Amino acid sequence: MCDLAKERQKIDAILARAAAMEPAYRSMGIEELTEHSLSVLREHYEHACSEKCMRERCEDFVTRLVARREAQAAPAERSRPAPFLL
């Protein structure tokens, strides 16, 4: 990986800010999130890093974002009462 590995916190902040500003991020799937994140990252690093490297950073970010989403949703699912079955 190029210099993007050294700038992980900055890149995460850029992508997190983009995610916070885009309400649709909450309902996007992994592929959509990765592509949207990649387009955001290109604006900042297009001439500094390869497409492959930027994609890897975006995939890493999206993987962590989805894991956080699922972890936050899990307690909500557990707190719901079980459906009444006859």
PDB file of N, CA, C and O in Angstrom:
ATOM      1  N   MET A   1       0.830  -1.175   0.000  1.00  0.00           N
ATOM      2  CA  MET A   1       0.000   0.000   0.000  1.00  0.00           C
ATOM      3  C   MET A   1       0.880   1.245   0.000  1.00  0.00           C
ATOM      4  O   MET A   1       1.986   1.217   0.539  1.00  0.00           O
ATOM      5  N   CYS A   2       0.415   2.311  -0.583  1.00  0.00           N
ATOM      6  CA  CYS A   2       1.176   3.549  -0.632  1.00  0.00           C
ATOM      7  C   CYS A   2       0.975   4.355   0.649  1.00  0.00           C
ATOM      8  O   CYS A   2       0.728   3.780   1.709  1.00  0.00           O
ATOM      9  N   ASP A   3       1.077   5.648   0.562  1.00  0.00           N
ATOM     10  CA  ASP A   3       0.975   6.507   1.740  1.00  0.00           C
ATOM     11  C   ASP A   3      -0.396   6.479   2.414  1.00  0.00           C
ATOM     12  O   ASP A   3      -0.546   6.980   3.529  1.00  0.00           O
ATOM     13  N   LEU A   4      -1.377   5.908   1.762  1.00  0.00           N
ATOM     14  CA  LEU A   4      -2.702   5.856   2.381  1.00  0.00           C
ATOM     15  C   LEU A   4      -2.676   5.079   3.689  1.00  0.00           C
ATOM     16  O   LEU A   4      -3.448   5.370   4.602  1.00  0.00           O
ATOM     17  N   ALA A   5      -1.797   4.102   3.782  1.00  0.00           N
ATOM     18  CA  ALA A   5      -1.699   3.328   5.021  1.00  0.00           C
ATOM     19  C   ALA A   5      -1.281   4.226   6.179  1.00  0.00           C
ATOM     20  O   ALA A   5      -1.714   4.016   7.312  1.00  0.00           O
ATOM     21  N   LYS A   6      -0.450   5.215   5.909  1.00  0.00           N
ATOM     22  CA  LYS A   6       0.009   6.143   6.946  1.00  0.00           C
ATOM     23  C   LYS A   6      -1.077   7.147   7.326  1.00  0.00           C
ATOM     24  O   LYS A   6      -1.035   7.734   8.407  1.00  0.00           O
ATOM     25  N   GLU A   7      -2.028   7.339   6.452  1.00  0.00           N
ATOM     26  CA  GLU A   7      -3.061   8.349   6.663  1.00  0.00           C
ATOM     27  C   GLU A   7      -4.406   7.742   7.027  1.00  0.00           C
ATOM     28  O   GLU A   7      -5.450   8.318   6.722  1.00  0.00           O
ATOM     29  N   ARG A   8      -4.391   6.609   7.662  1.00  0.00           N
ATOM     30  CA  ARG A   8      -5.629   5.891   7.969  1.00  0.00           C
ATOM     31  C   ARG A   8      -6.628   6.753   8.742  1.00  0.00           C
ATOM     32  O   ARG A   8      -7.809   6.786   8.395  1.00  0.00           O
ATOM     33  N   GLN A   9      -6.171   7.445   9.776  1.00  0.00           N
ATOM     34  CA  GLN A   9      -7.098   8.255  10.573  1.00  0.00           C
ATOM     35  C   GLN A   9      -7.707   9.374   9.740  1.00  0.00           C
ATOM     36  O   GLN A   9      -8.903   9.649   9.840  1.00  0.00           O
ATOM     37  N   LYS A  10      -6.890  10.015   8.922  1.00  0.00           N
ATOM     38  CA  LYS A  10      -7.395  11.096   8.075  1.00  0.00           C
ATOM     39  C   LYS A  10      -8.410  10.559   7.070  1.00  0.00           C
ATOM     40  O   LYS A  10      -9.465  11.158   6.859  1.00  0.00           O
ATOM     41  N   ILE A  11      -8.084   9.432   6.459  1.00  0.00           N
ATOM     42  CA  ILE A  11      -8.987   8.824   5.479  1.00  0.00           C
ATOM     43  C   ILE A  11     -10.285   8.384   6.147  1.00  0.00           C
ATOM     44  O   ILE A  11     -11.369   8.610   5.610  1.00  0.00           O
ATOM     45  N   ASP A  12     -10.181   7.764   7.303  1.00  0.00           N
ATOM     46  CA  ASP A  12     -11.383   7.357   8.032  1.00  0.00           C
ATOM     47  C   ASP A  12     -12.248   8.570   8.358  1.00  0.00           C
ATOM     48  O   ASP A  12     -13.474   8.498   8.280  1.00  0.00           O
ATOM     49  N   ALA A  13     -11.617   9.682   8.722  1.00  0.00           N
ATOM     50  CA  ALA A  13     -12.367  10.899   9.030  1.00  0.00           C
ATOM     51  C   ALA A  13     -13.068  11.432   7.782  1.00  0.00           C
ATOM     52  O   ALA A  13     -14.226  11.844   7.850  1.00  0.00           O
ATOM     53  N   ILE A  14     -12.379  11.424   6.654  1.00  0.00           N
ATOM     54  CA  ILE A  14     -12.981  11.872   5.390  1.00  0.00           C
ATOM     55  C   ILE A  14     -14.190  11.008   5.046  1.00  0.00           C
ATOM     56  O   ILE A  14     -15.257  11.523   4.715  1.00  0.00           O
ATOM     57  N   LEU A  15     -14.014   9.697   5.127  1.00  0.00           N
ATOM     58  CA  LEU A  15     -15.101   8.778   4.772  1.00  0.00           C
ATOM     59  C   LEU A  15     -16.238   8.821   5.788  1.00  0.00           C
ATOM     60  O   LEU A  15     -17.405   8.724   5.410  1.00  0.00           O
ATOM     61  N   ALA A  16     -15.913   8.964   7.065  1.00  0.00           N
ATOM     62  CA  ALA A  16     -16.955   9.059   8.099  1.00  0.00           C
ATOM     63  C   ALA A  16     -17.765  10.341   7.924  1.00  0.00           C
ATOM     64  O   ALA A  16     -18.985  10.336   8.089  1.00  0.00           O
ATOM     65  N   ARG A  17     -17.086  11.435   7.589  1.00  0.00           N
ATOM     66  CA  ARG A  17     -17.782  12.703   7.361  1.00  0.00           C
ATOM     67  C   ARG A  17     -18.716  12.566   6.161  1.00  0.00           C
ATOM     68  O   ARG A  17     -19.851  13.040   6.198  1.00  0.00           O
ATOM     69  N   ALA A  18     -18.242  11.920   5.103  1.00  0.00           N
ATOM     70  CA  ALA A  18     -19.084  11.701   3.921  1.00  0.00           C
ATOM     71  C   ALA A  18     -20.287  10.830   4.277  1.00  0.00           C
ATOM     72  O   ALA A  18     -21.398  11.077   3.808  1.00  0.00           O
ATOM     73  N   ALA A  19     -20.065   9.818   5.102  1.00  0.00           N
ATOM     74  CA  ALA A  19     -21.157   8.933   5.524  1.00  0.00           C
ATOM     75  C   ALA A  19     -22.180   9.692   6.354  1.00  0.00           C
ATOM     76  O   ALA A  19     -23.383   9.478   6.208  1.00  0.00           O
ATOM     77  N   ALA A  20     -21.711  10.574   7.221  1.00  0.00           N
ATOM     78  CA  ALA A  20     -22.621  11.334   8.080  1.00  0.00           C
ATOM     79  C   ALA A  20     -23.446  12.337   7.276  1.00  0.00           C
ATOM     80  O   ALA A  20     -24.573  12.661   7.649  1.00  0.00           O
ATOM     81  N   MET A  21     -22.887  12.821   6.188  1.00  0.00           N
ATOM     82  CA  MET A  21     -23.579  13.824   5.376  1.00  0.00           C
ATOM     83  C   MET A  21     -24.545  13.202   4.379  1.00  0.00           C
ATOM     84  O   MET A  21     -25.366  13.908   3.793  1.00  0.00           O
ATOM     85  N   GLU A  22     -24.463  11.919   4.183  1.00  0.00           N
ATOM     86  CA  GLU A  22     -25.284  11.223   3.191  1.00  0.00           C
ATOM     87  C   GLU A  22     -26.255  10.281   3.894  1.00  0.00           C
ATOM     88  O   GLU A  22     -25.868   9.173   4.266  1.00  0.00           O
ATOM     89  N   PRO A  23     -27.512  10.695   4.086  1.00  0.00           N
ATOM     90  CA  PRO A  23     -28.479   9.844   4.786  1.00  0.00           C
ATOM     91  C   PRO A  23     -28.656   8.470   4.136  1.00  0.00           C
ATOM     92  O   PRO A  23     -28.956   7.496   4.827  1.00  0.00           O
ATOM     93  N   ALA A  24     -28.477   8.385   2.840  1.00  0.00           N
ATOM     94  CA  ALA A  24     -28.648   7.106   2.145  1.00  0.00           C
ATOM     95  C   ALA A  24     -27.601   6.084   2.568  1.00  0.00           C
ATOM     96  O   ALA A  24     -27.788   4.887   2.350  1.00  0.00           O
ATOM     97  N   TYR A  25     -26.503   6.535   3.171  1.00  0.00           N
ATOM     98  CA  TYR A  25     -25.457   5.613   3.625  1.00  0.00           C
ATOM     99  C   TYR A  25     -26.032   4.541   4.540  1.00  0.00           C
ATOM    100  O   TYR A  25     -25.563   3.403   4.536  1.00  0.00           O
ATOM    101  N   ARG A  26     -27.044   4.897   5.323  1.00  0.00           N
ATOM    102  CA  ARG A  26     -27.613   3.954   6.297  1.00  0.00           C
ATOM    103  C   ARG A  26     -28.286   2.764   5.630  1.00  0.00           C
ATOM    104  O   ARG A  26     -28.362   1.682   6.211  1.00  0.00           O
ATOM    105  N   SER A  27     -28.770   2.964   4.420  1.00  0.00           N
ATOM    106  CA  SER A  27     -29.495   1.879   3.757  1.00  0.00           C
ATOM    107  C   SER A  27     -28.718   1.237   2.610  1.00  0.00           C
ATOM    108  O   SER A  27     -29.210   0.300   1.980  1.00  0.00           O
ATOM    109  N   MET A  28     -27.518   1.727   2.334  1.00  0.00           N
ATOM    110  CA  MET A  28     -26.717   1.164   1.242  1.00  0.00           C
ATOM    111  C   MET A  28     -26.138  -0.186   1.623  1.00  0.00           C
ATOM    112  O   MET A  28     -25.822  -0.438   2.786  1.00  0.00           O
ATOM    113  N   GLY A  29     -26.003  -1.047   0.630  1.00  0.00           N
ATOM    114  CA  GLY A  29     -25.336  -2.326   0.825  1.00  0.00           C
ATOM    115  C   GLY A  29     -23.827  -2.151   0.748  1.00  0.00           C
ATOM    116  O   GLY A  29     -23.330  -1.055   0.488  1.00  0.00           O
ATOM    117  N   ILE A  30     -23.109  -3.232   0.975  1.00  0.00           N
ATOM    118  CA  ILE A  30     -21.650  -3.179   1.022  1.00  0.00           C
ATOM    119  C   ILE A  30     -21.060  -2.681  -0.298  1.00  0.00           C
ATOM    120  O   ILE A  30     -20.171  -1.830  -0.289  1.00  0.00           O
ATOM    121  N   GLU A  31     -21.532  -3.190  -1.416  1.00  0.00           N
ATOM    122  CA  GLU A  31     -20.977  -2.769  -2.710  1.00  0.00           C
ATOM    123  C   GLU A  31     -21.237  -1.296  -2.974  1.00  0.00           C
ATOM    124  O   GLU A  31     -20.346  -0.579  -3.430  1.00  0.00           O
ATOM    125  N   GLU A  32     -22.459  -0.838  -2.687  1.00  0.00           N
ATOM    126  CA  GLU A  32     -22.787   0.575  -2.884  1.00  0.00           C
ATOM    127  C   GLU A  32     -21.946   1.464  -1.973  1.00  0.00           C
ATOM    128  O   GLU A  32     -21.438   2.501  -2.399  1.00  0.00           O
ATOM    129  N   LEU A  33     -21.806   1.049  -0.726  1.00  0.00           N
ATOM    130  CA  LEU A  33     -20.989   1.812   0.214  1.00  0.00           C
ATOM    131  C   LEU A  33     -19.545   1.913  -0.262  1.00  0.00           C
ATOM    132  O   LEU A  33     -18.933   2.979  -0.194  1.00  0.00           O
ATOM    133  N   THR A  34     -19.009   0.805  -0.742  1.00  0.00           N
ATOM    134  CA  THR A  34     -17.624   0.794  -1.219  1.00  0.00           C
ATOM    135  C   THR A  34     -17.459   1.730  -2.408  1.00  0.00           C
ATOM    136  O   THR A  34     -16.508   2.510  -2.452  1.00  0.00           O
ATOM    137  N   GLU A  35     -18.367   1.663  -3.367  1.00  0.00           N
ATOM    138  CA  GLU A  35     -18.263   2.519  -4.554  1.00  0.00           C
ATOM    139  C   GLU A  35     -18.417   3.990  -4.192  1.00  0.00           C
ATOM    140  O   GLU A  35     -17.688   4.837  -4.708  1.00  0.00           O
ATOM    141  N   HIS A  36     -19.360   4.297  -3.312  1.00  0.00           N
ATOM    142  CA  HIS A  36     -19.545   5.693  -2.899  1.00  0.00           C
ATOM    143  C   HIS A  36     -18.315   6.185  -2.135  1.00  0.00           C
ATOM    144  O   HIS A  36     -17.847   7.301  -2.359  1.00  0.00           O
ATOM    145  N   SER A  37     -17.801   5.363  -1.248  1.00  0.00           N
ATOM    146  CA  SER A  37     -16.604   5.727  -0.492  1.00  0.00           C
ATOM    147  C   SER A  37     -15.422   5.942  -1.428  1.00  0.00           C
ATOM    148  O   SER A  37     -14.626   6.861  -1.235  1.00  0.00           O
ATOM    149  N   LEU A  38     -15.315   5.103  -2.427  1.00  0.00           N
ATOM    150  CA  LEU A  38     -14.228   5.223  -3.394  1.00  0.00           C
ATOM    151  C   LEU A  38     -14.329   6.540  -4.161  1.00  0.00           C
ATOM    152  O   LEU A  38     -13.314   7.191  -4.407  1.00  0.00           O
ATOM    153  N   SER A  39     -15.525   6.930  -4.533  1.00  0.00           N
ATOM    154  CA  SER A  39     -15.674   8.204  -5.253  1.00  0.00           C
ATOM    155  C   SER A  39     -15.278   9.381  -4.365  1.00  0.00           C
ATOM    156  O   SER A  39     -14.689  10.349  -4.846  1.00  0.00           O
ATOM    157  N   VAL A  40     -15.596   9.305  -3.075  1.00  0.00           N
ATOM    158  CA  VAL A  40     -15.193  10.357  -2.134  1.00  0.00           C
ATOM    159  C   VAL A  40     -13.679  10.380  -1.991  1.00  0.00           C
ATOM    160  O   VAL A  40     -13.068  11.449  -2.016  1.00  0.00           O
ATOM    161  N   LEU A  41     -13.078   9.228  -1.843  1.00  0.00           N
ATOM    162  CA  LEU A  41     -11.633   9.146  -1.647  1.00  0.00           C
ATOM    163  C   LEU A  41     -10.868   9.601  -2.894  1.00  0.00           C
ATOM    164  O   LEU A  41      -9.793  10.192  -2.787  1.00  0.00           O
ATOM    165  N   ARG A  42     -11.419   9.330  -4.053  1.00  0.00           N
ATOM    166  CA  ARG A  42     -10.771   9.780  -5.300  1.00  0.00           C
ATOM    167  C   ARG A  42     -10.611  11.296  -5.322  1.00  0.00           C
ATOM    168  O   ARG A  42      -9.609  11.807  -5.823  1.00  0.00           O
ATOM    169  N   GLU A  43     -11.581  12.008  -4.788  1.00  0.00           N
ATOM    170  CA  GLU A  43     -11.508  13.468  -4.765  1.00  0.00           C
ATOM    171  C   GLU A  43     -10.274  13.957  -4.014  1.00  0.00           C
ATOM    172  O   GLU A  43      -9.738  15.020  -4.327  1.00  0.00           O
ATOM    173  N   HIS A  44      -9.831  13.202  -3.044  1.00  0.00           N
ATOM    174  CA  HIS A  44      -8.710  13.619  -2.202  1.00  0.00           C
ATOM    175  C   HIS A  44      -7.375  12.996  -2.605  1.00  0.00           C
ATOM    176  O   HIS A  44      -6.328  13.622  -2.436  1.00  0.00           O
ATOM    177  N   TYR A  45      -7.397  11.775  -3.134  1.00  0.00           N
ATOM    178  CA  TYR A  45      -6.157  11.031  -3.351  1.00  0.00           C
ATOM    179  C   TYR A  45      -5.959  10.499  -4.765  1.00  0.00           C
ATOM    180  O   TYR A  45      -5.077   9.670  -4.987  1.00  0.00           O
ATOM    181  N   GLU A  46      -6.741  10.946  -5.706  1.00  0.00           N
ATOM    182  CA  GLU A  46      -6.694  10.378  -7.052  1.00  0.00           C
ATOM    183  C   GLU A  46      -5.288  10.380  -7.658  1.00  0.00           C
ATOM    184  O   GLU A  46      -4.894   9.408  -8.301  1.00  0.00           O
ATOM    185  N   HIS A  47      -4.543  11.441  -7.463  1.00  0.00           N
ATOM    186  CA  HIS A  47      -3.216  11.541  -8.073  1.00  0.00           C
ATOM    187  C   HIS A  47      -2.111  11.027  -7.161  1.00  0.00           C
ATOM    188  O   HIS A  47      -0.955  10.941  -7.576  1.00  0.00           O
ATOM    189  N   ALA A  48      -2.448  10.691  -5.944  1.00  0.00           N
ATOM    190  CA  ALA A  48      -1.434  10.268  -4.975  1.00  0.00           C
ATOM    191  C   ALA A  48      -1.370   8.758  -4.792  1.00  0.00           C
ATOM    192  O   ALA A  48      -0.403   8.238  -4.236  1.00  0.00           O
ATOM    193  N   CYS A  49      -2.394   8.055  -5.258  1.00  0.00           N
ATOM    194  CA  CYS A  49      -2.453   6.627  -4.960  1.00  0.00           C
ATOM    195  C   CYS A  49      -3.167   5.871  -6.072  1.00  0.00           C
ATOM    196  O   CYS A  49      -3.960   6.438  -6.824  1.00  0.00           O
ATOM    197  N   SER A  50      -2.870   4.592  -6.158  1.00  0.00           N
ATOM    198  CA  SER A  50      -3.492   3.757  -7.194  1.00  0.00           C
ATOM    199  C   SER A  50      -4.947   3.448  -6.844  1.00  0.00           C
ATOM    200  O   SER A  50      -5.360   3.517  -5.686  1.00  0.00           O
ATOM    201  N   GLU A  51      -5.688   3.112  -7.858  1.00  0.00           N
ATOM    202  CA  GLU A  51      -7.095   2.722  -7.683  1.00  0.00           C
ATOM    203  C   GLU A  51      -7.207   1.515  -6.751  1.00  0.00           C
ATOM    204  O   GLU A  51      -8.088   1.458  -5.893  1.00  0.00           O
ATOM    205  N   LYS A  52      -6.305   0.559  -6.932  1.00  0.00           N
ATOM    206  CA  LYS A  52      -6.319  -0.658  -6.109  1.00  0.00           C
ATOM    207  C   LYS A  52      -6.134  -0.318  -4.633  1.00  0.00           C
ATOM    208  O   LYS A  52      -6.838  -0.846  -3.773  1.00  0.00           O
ATOM    209  N   CYS A  53      -5.205   0.547  -4.354  1.00  0.00           N
ATOM    210  CA  CYS A  53      -4.924   0.932  -2.975  1.00  0.00           C
ATOM    211  C   CYS A  53      -6.122   1.667  -2.359  1.00  0.00           C
ATOM    212  O   CYS A  53      -6.516   1.383  -1.228  1.00  0.00           O
ATOM    213  N   MET A  54      -6.694   2.607  -3.109  1.00  0.00           N
ATOM    214  CA  MET A  54      -7.859   3.336  -2.593  1.00  0.00           C
ATOM    215  C   MET A  54      -9.025   2.379  -2.357  1.00  0.00           C
ATOM    216  O   MET A  54      -9.737   2.501  -1.361  1.00  0.00           O
ATOM    217  N   ARG A  55      -9.218   1.437  -3.259  1.00  0.00           N
ATOM    218  CA  ARG A  55     -10.310   0.470  -3.099  1.00  0.00           C
ATOM    219  C   ARG A  55     -10.110  -0.365  -1.834  1.00  0.00           C
ATOM    220  O   ARG A  55     -11.067  -0.622  -1.104  1.00  0.00           O
ATOM    221  N   GLU A  56      -8.874  -0.787  -1.572  1.00  0.00           N
ATOM    222  CA  GLU A  56      -8.590  -1.565  -0.363  1.00  0.00           C
ATOM    223  C   GLU A  56      -8.914  -0.764   0.894  1.00  0.00           C
ATOM    224  O   GLU A  56      -9.485  -1.302   1.842  1.00  0.00           O
ATOM    225  N   ARG A  57      -8.552   0.519   0.908  1.00  0.00           N
ATOM    226  CA  ARG A  57      -8.856   1.365   2.067  1.00  0.00           C
ATOM    227  C   ARG A  57     -10.366   1.503   2.238  1.00  0.00           C
ATOM    228  O   ARG A  57     -10.877   1.446   3.356  1.00  0.00           O
ATOM    229  N   CYS A  58     -11.076   1.685   1.128  1.00  0.00           N
ATOM    230  CA  CYS A  58     -12.529   1.831   1.199  1.00  0.00           C
ATOM    231  C   CYS A  58     -13.184   0.541   1.668  1.00  0.00           C
ATOM    232  O   CYS A  58     -14.108   0.575   2.481  1.00  0.00           O
ATOM    233  N   GLU A  59     -12.722  -0.581   1.171  1.00  0.00           N
ATOM    234  CA  GLU A  59     -13.273  -1.868   1.603  1.00  0.00           C
ATOM    235  C   GLU A  59     -13.043  -2.078   3.092  1.00  0.00           C
ATOM    236  O   GLU A  59     -13.923  -2.579   3.791  1.00  0.00           O
ATOM    237  N   ASP A  60     -11.873  -1.700   3.580  1.00  0.00           N
ATOM    238  CA  ASP A  60     -11.573  -1.809   5.007  1.00  0.00           C
ATOM    239  C   ASP A  60     -12.514  -0.920   5.822  1.00  0.00           C
ATOM    240  O   ASP A  60     -13.064  -1.352   6.834  1.00  0.00           O
ATOM    241  N   PHE A  61     -12.693   0.322   5.372  1.00  0.00           N
ATOM    242  CA  PHE A  61     -13.579   1.254   6.066  1.00  0.00           C
ATOM    243  C   PHE A  61     -15.014   0.727   6.081  1.00  0.00           C
ATOM    244  O   PHE A  61     -15.671   0.736   7.122  1.00  0.00           O
ATOM    245  N   VAL A  62     -15.492   0.270   4.932  1.00  0.00           N
ATOM    246  CA  VAL A  62     -16.872  -0.216   4.822  1.00  0.00           C
ATOM    247  C   VAL A  62     -17.084  -1.459   5.682  1.00  0.00           C
ATOM    248  O   VAL A  62     -18.137  -1.608   6.302  1.00  0.00           O
ATOM    249  N   THR A  63     -16.108  -2.339   5.725  1.00  0.00           N
ATOM    250  CA  THR A  63     -16.209  -3.533   6.570  1.00  0.00           C
ATOM    251  C   THR A  63     -16.397  -3.131   8.027  1.00  0.00           C
ATOM    252  O   THR A  63     -17.243  -3.690   8.726  1.00  0.00           O
ATOM    253  N   ARG A  64     -15.614  -2.167   8.481  1.00  0.00           N
ATOM    254  CA  ARG A  64     -15.738  -1.709   9.867  1.00  0.00           C
ATOM    255  C   ARG A  64     -17.049  -0.963  10.093  1.00  0.00           C
ATOM    256  O   ARG A  64     -17.656  -1.094  11.156  1.00  0.00           O
ATOM    257  N   LEU A  65     -17.495  -0.182   9.108  1.00  0.00           N
ATOM    258  CA  LEU A  65     -18.753   0.548   9.215  1.00  0.00           C
ATOM    259  C   LEU A  65     -19.932  -0.414   9.340  1.00  0.00           C
ATOM    260  O   LEU A  65     -20.805  -0.226  10.187  1.00  0.00           O
ATOM    261  N   VAL A  66     -19.955  -1.434   8.505  1.00  0.00           N
ATOM    262  CA  VAL A  66     -21.040  -2.420   8.529  1.00  0.00           C
ATOM    263  C   VAL A  66     -21.020  -3.204   9.843  1.00  0.00           C
ATOM    264  O   VAL A  66     -22.078  -3.490  10.404  1.00  0.00           O
ATOM    265  N   ALA A  67     -19.843  -3.549  10.333  1.00  0.00           N
ATOM    266  CA  ALA A  67     -19.738  -4.265  11.613  1.00  0.00           C
ATOM    267  C   ALA A  67     -20.290  -3.407  12.752  1.00  0.00           C
ATOM    268  O   ALA A  67     -20.988  -3.914  13.630  1.00  0.00           O
ATOM    269  N   ARG A  68     -19.977  -2.107  12.739  1.00  0.00           N
ATOM    270  CA  ARG A  68     -20.521  -1.201  13.771  1.00  0.00           C
ATOM    271  C   ARG A  68     -22.033  -1.109  13.656  1.00  0.00           C
ATOM    272  O   ARG A  68     -22.744  -1.127  14.661  1.00  0.00           O
ATOM    273  N   ARG A  69     -22.518  -1.009  12.424  1.00  0.00           N
ATOM    274  CA  ARG A  69     -23.960  -0.942  12.181  1.00  0.00           C
ATOM    275  C   ARG A  69     -24.667  -2.166  12.754  1.00  0.00           C
ATOM    276  O   ARG A  69     -25.689  -2.053  13.431  1.00  0.00           O
ATOM    277  N   GLU A  70     -24.104  -3.335  12.468  1.00  0.00           N
ATOM    278  CA  GLU A  70     -24.706  -4.583  12.946  1.00  0.00           C
ATOM    279  C   GLU A  70     -24.631  -4.689  14.460  1.00  0.00           C
ATOM    280  O   GLU A  70     -25.564  -5.182  15.092  1.00  0.00           O
ATOM    281  N   ALA A  71     -23.537  -4.233  15.047  1.00  0.00           N
ATOM    282  CA  ALA A  71     -23.394  -4.271  16.504  1.00  0.00           C
ATOM    283  C   ALA A  71     -24.404  -3.341  17.169  1.00  0.00           C
ATOM    284  O   ALA A  71     -24.946  -3.663  18.227  1.00  0.00           O
ATOM    285  N   GLN A  72     -24.654  -2.193  16.553  1.00  0.00           N
ATOM    286  CA  GLN A  72     -25.635  -1.259  17.106  1.00  0.00           C
ATOM    287  C   GLN A  72     -27.053  -1.784  16.943  1.00  0.00           C
ATOM    288  O   GLN A  72     -27.911  -1.529  17.788  1.00  0.00           O
ATOM    289  N   ALA A  73     -27.302  -2.508  15.876  1.00  0.00           N
ATOM    290  CA  ALA A  73     -28.639  -3.045  15.623  1.00  0.00           C
ATOM    291  C   ALA A  73     -28.933  -4.258  16.495  1.00  0.00           C
ATOM    292  O   ALA A  73     -30.093  -4.517  16.815  1.00  0.00           O
ATOM    293  N   ALA A  74     -27.916  -4.999  16.882  1.00  0.00           N
ATOM    294  CA  ALA A  74     -28.110  -6.227  17.658  1.00  0.00           C
ATOM    295  C   ALA A  74     -28.831  -5.984  18.979  1.00  0.00           C
ATOM    296  O   ALA A  74     -29.777  -6.713  19.278  1.00  0.00           O
ATOM    297  N   PRO A  75     -28.435  -4.999  19.789  1.00  0.00           N
ATOM    298  CA  PRO A  75     -29.165  -4.775  21.048  1.00  0.00           C
ATOM    299  C   PRO A  75     -30.627  -4.402  20.804  1.00  0.00           C
ATOM    300  O   PRO A  75     -31.502  -4.787  21.580  1.00  0.00           O
ATOM    301  N   ALA A  76     -30.892  -3.662  19.743  1.00  0.00           N
ATOM    302  CA  ALA A  76     -32.271  -3.289  19.431  1.00  0.00           C
ATOM    303  C   ALA A  76     -33.092  -4.521  19.078  1.00  0.00           C
ATOM    304  O   ALA A  76     -34.256  -4.627  19.465  1.00  0.00           O
ATOM    305  N   GLU A  77     -32.498  -5.436  18.355  1.00  0.00           N
ATOM    306  CA  GLU A  77     -33.189  -6.674  17.993  1.00  0.00           C
ATOM    307  C   GLU A  77     -33.483  -7.516  19.233  1.00  0.00           C
ATOM    308  O   GLU A  77     -34.567  -8.088  19.352  1.00  0.00           O
ATOM    309  N   ARG A  78     -32.534  -7.593  20.147  1.00  0.00           N
ATOM    310  CA  ARG A  78     -32.722  -8.403  21.357  1.00  0.00           C
ATOM    311  C   ARG A  78     -33.773  -7.808  22.280  1.00  0.00           C
ATOM    312  O   ARG A  78     -34.436  -8.538  23.016  1.00  0.00           O
ATOM    313  N   SER A  79     -33.933  -6.483  22.248  1.00  0.00           N
ATOM    314  CA  SER A  79     -34.878  -5.854  23.165  1.00  0.00           C
ATOM    315  C   SER A  79     -36.318  -5.938  22.667  1.00  0.00           C
ATOM    316  O   SER A  79     -37.247  -5.668  23.427  1.00  0.00           O
ATOM    317  N   ARG A  80     -36.513  -6.302  21.421  1.00  0.00           N
ATOM    318  CA  ARG A  80     -37.871  -6.452  20.894  1.00  0.00           C
ATOM    319  C   ARG A  80     -38.502  -7.719  21.458  1.00  0.00           C
ATOM    320  O   ARG A  80     -37.842  -8.753  21.561  1.00  0.00           O
ATOM    321  N   PRO A  81     -39.756  -7.640  21.818  1.00  0.00           N
ATOM    322  CA  PRO A  81     -40.417  -8.857  22.302  1.00  0.00           C
ATOM    323  C   PRO A  81     -40.595  -9.855  21.163  1.00  0.00           C
ATOM    324  O   PRO A  81     -40.772  -9.477  20.005  1.00  0.00           O
ATOM    325  N   ALA A  82     -40.547 -11.096  21.506  1.00  0.00           N
ATOM    326  CA  ALA A  82     -40.744 -12.149  20.513  1.00  0.00           C
ATOM    327  C   ALA A  82     -42.177 -12.082  20.003  1.00  0.00           C
ATOM    328  O   ALA A  82     -43.093 -11.785  20.770  1.00  0.00           O
ATOM    329  N   PRO A  83     -42.379 -12.351  18.732  1.00  0.00           N
ATOM    330  CA  PRO A  83     -43.747 -12.321  18.204  1.00  0.00           C
ATOM    331  C   PRO A  83     -44.580 -13.427  18.847  1.00  0.00           C
ATOM    332  O   PRO A  83     -44.077 -14.509  19.149  1.00  0.00           O
ATOM    333  N   PHE A  84     -45.837 -13.137  19.046  1.00  0.00           N
ATOM    334  CA  PHE A  84     -46.751 -14.100  19.642  1.00  0.00           C
ATOM    335  C   PHE A  84     -47.184 -15.082  18.564  1.00  0.00           C
ATOM    336  O   PHE A  84     -47.765 -14.694  17.550  1.00  0.00           O
ATOM    337  N   LEU A  85     -46.901 -16.330  18.789  1.00  0.00           N
ATOM    338  CA  LEU A  85     -47.270 -17.365  17.821  1.00  0.00           C
ATOM    339  C   LEU A  85     -48.390 -18.225  18.382  1.00  0.00           C
ATOM    340  O   LEU A  85     -48.387 -18.571  19.563  1.00  0.00           O
ATOM    341  N   LEU A  86     -49.321 -18.558  17.552  1.00  0.00           N
ATOM    342  CA  LEU A  86     -50.427 -19.427  17.974  1.00  0.00           C
ATOM    343  C   LEU A  86     -50.161 -20.846  17.577  1.00  0.00           C
ATOM    344  O   LEU A  86     -50.979 -21.726  17.846  1.00  0.00           O
TER     345      LEU A  86
END
